[in-house]
């Protein structure tokens, strides 16, 4: 995913010699209070994490492979993280999708993420072509279209060592999930929870 991100932003060296190192570092964060991995037929198809600072949480990351989008997997992952945040009596739970991720924003909005708290504005000095079509407070904004995330890319992000690392930071319990609201027939997905 890091390599594809580098191609997308025309930064071929993004992630350096070991692009997966950032994810390994993420797993060691002290404020990482939980991680949920969605698997289908022993293949990772998505995952979500919960970071906590004081009484505030953030869903980070939330990734679903392109082939499993619009099947309820992202909604189920968000529901799990939201339930954990409520159980921990957090005051707020934030999610920061990229402006280009319109499908992700729709999924988050349907899951109750409907309060806008901040906006990041960028002055692109490279001359890159962006897509037009967003507006906020009657101001027009451009955005970069979302890139597809394949099962292979999600599996590469986690990898076998990633799953082992997550298991090492806490307890594990599996739950079978049949995606709801799906417009197509999808085999059941297993959500596995790892917590500290």
Secondary structure, 3 states (H helix, E strand, C coil): CHHHHHHHCCCCCCCCCCCCHHHHHHHCCCCEEEEEEEEECCEEEEEEEEEEECCEEEEEEEEECHHHCCCCHHHHHHHHHHHHHHHCCCCEEEECCCCCCHHHHHHHHHCCCCCCCCCCCCCCCCCCCCEEEEEECCEEEEECCCCCCCHHHHHHHHHHHHHHHHHHCCEEEEEEECCCCCCCCCCCEEEEEEEC
